Amino acid sequence: MASYIESPQEIQPKEGLRQAFELFNQMSEQLTDSYSKLESQVHVLSGELAEVSAARMKELKEKERLADRLHSLLQLLPGGVVVLDGNGRVQESNRAAHAMLNHQGLQGQLWRDVISHYFRPREDDGHEVSLINGRRLSIQTSGLENEPGQIVLMTDQTETRDLQAKLARHQRLMAMGKMVASLAHQVRTPLSGAMLYSQHLASDDLDSQTRVKFSKKLGRQLKNIEAQVRDMLIFARGSAPLNKRLYQDDLIQLICEAKNILHKQYQAEIDISSEHSQCQIQCHQESLIGAIQNLISNGIEAAEEYVGHAKIHVHISQRKNYLMIAICDNGPGLNTDMKEKITEPFYTTKSNGTGLGLPVVNAVVRAHYGKLNFFNQKDGGACFVMSLPISQKAVNKEVGNESL
């Protein structure tokens, strides 16, 4: 039987097929191994994703709880809070804001429409703004940090102002006892002089020159009495309607006019300087200018008695939300006793003083919701500084227009 011998041509295809099977097996093993590794990585990533998701869910729940707490806190705040978006529409408001405005549906309304409907500014508002229901609010605004919009904070000052007025009245009534006790003495001296000069004027023996002399002296005594009565009334009243709004430049002009009047009474150097500002103050013009003139007169008289020639420097500037009026002299300054008693009624170091000048100035400044401070300068002399709050009455411009 003849044997079958494979030819080289037949061996080559079989060898290629064997190699192909081996390569297929190798790739299958690699694919299986890669799949196992991928499956393991998917399992690890799935676990990590589950952990991250759980952490995110926990964080989200914490944020939701925090948001709920902040919302509850917002609702419990005694001040009215209104949140505006970049277009000036109310996004959120709390219960206090609803109670102040006596309205619940603020959300979605334009803030300028809320202002025109619920706010009714009055001449005597001072540094608050009146509502249509008669209550008075102070308004503060702040821009949102990470998005366009504003937060408006409204504080009801109605009861505070009433309590302040009652306290001031009580303090004035306490001082009235001292006032009544010293009233006779304060008025008796100029009144006695006036009566004496009037008796001389009734004499038929006076020549015209002497009669004119006595008439002038009588006039001075009557003016003295009038000034004392005016000061007592201002001190006793303790308040004045803040019905005038003055720009800083207007105030400087009025002080310059007062300076010209004082130049007719005193031979003194009065220098006025200022820092540029467009701020406004709500004031009672007559009493405020009178208080400034009083401080300048006191400084002149103190300096003239001390050095003979008075130099007064008046400087007006703005410091944050206050207009500062500093009146400094080249006099002897203030000793410890004067610093403690200088604003007390009827305390005076002058032989002809009434002791009401600085208490009246202090009463006027307080009526403007300001402060009166005083100190000695390093190079000599005293300095009195009136700090008057800048007007915030124009709520439409300061809050409404910014939110358009």
ZAMARGU-4260 file (C-alpha; in steps of 0.2 Angstrom, whole numbers, plus 5000, padded with zeros to 4 digits):
<rodrens>
0) 5000/5000/5000 | 5007/5016/4995 | 5010/5030/5008 | 5003/5047/5007 | 5016/5061/5009
5) 5010/5079/5011 | 5018/5091/4999 | 5025/5108/5005 | 5011/5117/4997 | 4999/5108/5009
10) 5009/5110/5024 | 5010/5129/5023 | 4991/5133/5024 | 4990/5122/5040 | 5004/5130/5048
15) 4996/5147/5045 | 4980/5141/5052 | 4988/5135/5067 | 4997/5151/5070 | 4980/5160/5067
20) 4972/5150/5081 | 4986/5153/5093 | 4985/5172/5089 | 4966/5171/5092 | 4969/5162/5108
25) 4981/5175/5114 | 4970/5189/5110 | 4955/5181/5118 | 4965/5178/5134 | 4971/5197/5133
30) 4953/5202/5130 | 4947/5192/5144 | 4960/5199/5156 | 4956/5217/5150 | 4938/5214/5153
35) 4941/5207/5171 | 4952/5222/5175 | 4939/5234/5167 | 4925/5225/5177 | 4935/5227/5193
40) 4938/5246/5189 | 4920/5248/5186 | 4916/5240/5202 | 4928/5252/5211 | 4922/5267/5202
45) 4904/5262/5206 | 4908/5261/5224 | 4917/5278/5224 | 4902/5285/5215 | 4890/5279/5227
50) 4901/5286/5241 | 4902/5303/5232 | 4883/5303/5229 | 4880/5299/5247 | 4891/5313/5253
55) 4883/5325/5240 | 4865/5320/5246 | 4871/5322/5264 | 4878/5339/5259 | 4862/5344/5250
60) 4852/5339/5265 | 4863/5350/5276 | 4861/5364/5264 | 4842/5362/5264 | 4842/5362/5283
65) 4853/5377/5283 | 4842/5386/5271 | 4826/5382/5281 | 4835/5389/5297 | 4840/5405/5288
70) 4823/5407/5281 | 4815/5404/5299 | 4828/5417/5305 | 4824/5429/5292 | 4806/5428/5296
75) 4810/5430/5315 | 4821/5446/5312 | 4813/5462/5320 | 4819/5472/5305 | 4810/5472/5288
80) 4821/5463/5275 | 4818/5464/5256 | 4828/5456/5243 | 4828/5463/5226 | 4835/5456/5210
85) 4845/5465/5197 | 4829/5472/5189 | 4823/5480/5205 | 4809/5467/5208 | 4806/5459/5225
90) 4812/5441/5226 | 4809/5438/5245 | 4803/5448/5260 | 4800/5443/5278 | 4785/5445/5290
95) 4792/5461/5298 | 4793/5470/5281 | 4775/5464/5278 | 4769/5471/5295 | 4778/5487/5292
100) 4770/5490/5275 | 4754/5481/5280 | 4755/5471/5264 | 4758/5452/5261 | 4760/5451/5242
105) 4777/5460/5239 | 4785/5446/5229 | 4787/5450/5211 | 4783/5469/5213 | 4795/5483/5207
110) 4803/5491/5222 | 4800/5508/5215 | 4781/5504/5214 | 4782/5499/5233 | 4790/5515/5237
115) 4777/5526/5228 | 4763/5516/5235 | 4768/5514/5254 | 4780/5528/5258 | 4774/5546/5261
120) 4789/5557/5266 | 4785/5572/5277 | 4794/5588/5280 | 4798/5583/5298 | 4805/5566/5294
125) 4823/5571/5299 | 4833/5556/5295 | 4820/5543/5294 | 4806/5540/5281 | 4787/5540/5284
130) 4775/5527/5278 | 4758/5530/5273 | 4752/5523/5290 | 4762/5536/5299 | 4776/5525/5305
135) 4794/5530/5303 | 4808/5519/5296 | 4826/5520/5294 | 4832/5512/5277 | 4849/5504/5274
140) 4854/5495/5258 | 4868/5483/5253 | 4872/5475/5236 | 4872/5456/5234 | 4890/5449/5233
145) 4888/5435/5220 | 4874/5441/5210 | 4865/5457/5204 | 4853/5464/5216 | 4851/5472/5233
150) 4846/5469/5251 | 4835/5482/5259 | 4834/5483/5278 | 4820/5493/5286 | 4820/5497/5305
155) 4805/5504/5313 | 4811/5519/5323 | 4793/5525/5328 | 4794/5519/5346 | 4812/5524/5348
160) 4809/5542/5343 | 4794/5543/5355 | 4805/5536/5369 | 4819/5548/5365 | 4807/5563/5365
165) 4799/5558/5381 | 4817/5555/5389 | 4823/5572/5383 | 4807/5580/5389 | 4809/5572/5406
170) 4827/5578/5407 | 4822/5596/5402 | 4809/5596/5415 | 4822/5591/5428 | 4833/5606/5422
175) 4818/5617/5423 | 4819/5617/5442 | 4836/5624/5441 | 4830/5636/5427 | 4816/5643/5438
180) 4828/5645/5453 | 4840/5655/5443 | 4828/5664/5431 | 4825/5679/5443 | 4844/5681/5445
185) 4848/5679/5426 | 4835/5692/5421 | 4836/5704/5436 | 4853/5711/5431 | 4849/5717/5413
190) 4831/5721/5419 | 4837/5732/5433 | 4849/5741/5421 | 4835/5743/5408 | 4824/5751/5421
195) 4837/5762/5427 | 4841/5769/5410 | 4822/5771/5406 | 4821/5782/5422 | 4835/5793/5416
200) 4827/5794/5399 | 4811/5801/5408 | 4821/5815/5415 | 4818/5832/5406 | 4835/5838/5410
205) 4844/5827/5398 | 4853/5834/5383 | 4851/5825/5366 | 4868/5817/5367 | 4865/5809/5384
210) 4848/5804/5379 | 4855/5795/5364 | 4868/5787/5375 | 4855/5780/5388 | 4844/5774/5373
215) 4858/5764/5366 | 4862/5756/5384 | 4844/5753/5386 | 4843/5744/5369 | 4858/5733/5374
220) 4850/5728/5390 | 4834/5724/5382 | 4843/5714/5368 | 4852/5704/5383 | 4835/5700/5390
225) 4828/5695/5373 | 4843/5683/5370 | 4841/5675/5387 | 4823/5672/5385 | 4826/5665/5367
230) 4840/5653/5374 | 4828/5648/5388 | 4814/5644/5376 | 4826/5634/5364 | 4833/5624/5379
235) 4816/5621/5386 | 4808/5616/5369 | 4823/5605/5365 | 4817/5601/5348 | 4814/5610/5331
240) 4806/5604/5315 | 4820/5598/5303 | 4811/5605/5288 | 4826/5612/5278 | 4838/5602/5267
245) 4854/5610/5265 | 4869/5605/5253 | 4886/5608/5261 | 4889/5623/5249 | 4873/5631/5255
250) 4878/5628/5273 | 4895/5636/5270 | 4887/5651/5262 | 4876/5653/5278 | 4891/5652/5289
255) 4900/5665/5278 | 4885/5677/5281 | 4885/5674/5300 | 4904/5678/5299 | 4900/5695/5291
260) 4888/5698/5305 | 4901/5694/5318 | 4914/5705/5310 | 4903/5720/5315 | 4904/5714/5333
265) 4921/5708/5335 | 4939/5712/5328 | 4943/5694/5325 | 4951/5683/5311 | 4938/5670/5305
270) 4944/5658/5293 | 4932/5645/5284 | 4938/5630/5275 | 4930/5614/5268 | 4932/5598/5259
275) 4922/5596/5243 | 4907/5586/5245 | 4889/5585/5238 | 4881/5579/5254 | 4865/5585/5262
280) 4859/5588/5279 | 4841/5589/5285 | 4840/5603/5298 | 4831/5618/5306 | 4841/5631/5298
285) 4839/5646/5310 | 4843/5636/5326 | 4858/5627/5317 | 4866/5643/5311 | 4862/5651/5328
290) 4872/5637/5337 | 4887/5638/5325 | 4887/5657/5328 | 4886/5654/5346 | 4901/5643/5346
295) 4911/5656/5335 | 4906/5670/5348 | 4912/5659/5363 | 4928/5656/5354 | 4931/5674/5350
300) 4927/5680/5368 | 4938/5667/5376 | 4953/5671/5364 | 4951/5690/5366 | 4952/5688/5385
305) 4967/5676/5384 | 4978/5683/5370 | 4970/5699/5365 | 4967/5695/5347 | 4956/5680/5342
310) 4958/5668/5328 | 4944/5656/5323 | 4945/5642/5311 | 4929/5634/5304 | 4932/5618/5295
315) 4918/5608/5286 | 4921/5590/5280 | 4912/5573/5278 | 4917/5558/5288 | 4907/5542/5283
320) 4888/5546/5286 | 4891/5563/5295 | 4895/5581/5291 | 4908/5587/5303 | 4908/5606/5308
325) 4924/5610/5318 | 4926/5627/5326 | 4943/5630/5334 | 4950/5645/5343 | 4967/5651/5350
330) 4960/5654/5367 | 4966/5645/5384 | 4957/5629/5380 | 4946/5619/5392 | 4951/5614/5410
335) 4945/5598/5418 | 4931/5606/5427 | 4925/5615/5411 | 4925/5599/5402 | 4914/5590/5415
340) 4901/5605/5417 | 4902/5614/5401 | 4885/5608/5394 | 4876/5609/5410 | 4863/5623/5411
345) 4868/5639/5420 | 4886/5634/5421 | 4897/5649/5415 | 4914/5656/5418 | 4909/5673/5412
350) 4904/5687/5423 | 4890/5692/5412 | 4886/5674/5405 | 4869/5666/5406 | 4876/5648/5406
355) 4864/5643/5393 | 4875/5646/5377 | 4883/5628/5376 | 4868/5619/5383 | 4857/5627/5369
360) 4870/5622/5356 | 4870/5604/5363 | 4851/5604/5363 | 4851/5610/5345 | 4864/5597/5339
365) 4854/5583/5348 | 4838/5589/5340 | 4847/5585/5323 | 4851/5568/5330 | 4870/5573/5330
370) 4884/5574/5343 | 4894/5588/5350 | 4912/5584/5355 | 4926/5596/5361 | 4944/5594/5365
375) 4960/5604/5367 | 4971/5606/5353 | 4990/5602/5354 | 4996/5619/5349 | 4983/5628/5361
380) 4965/5633/5361 | 4949/5623/5361 | 4940/5614/5347 | 4921/5610/5346 | 4915/5598/5333
385) 4897/5596/5328 | 4893/5579/5320 | 4877/5580/5310 | 4870/5564/5301 | 4869/5566/5282
390) 4851/5566/5276 | 4844/5549/5271 | 4826/5555/5268 | 4828/5553/5249 | 4823/5535/5249
395) 4817/5535/5231 | 4834/5541/5225 | 4845/5531/5236 | 4835/5515/5236 | 4823/5515/5222
400) 4833/5522/5208 | 4848/5510/5212 | 4836/5496/5210 | 4829/5500/5193
</rodrens>
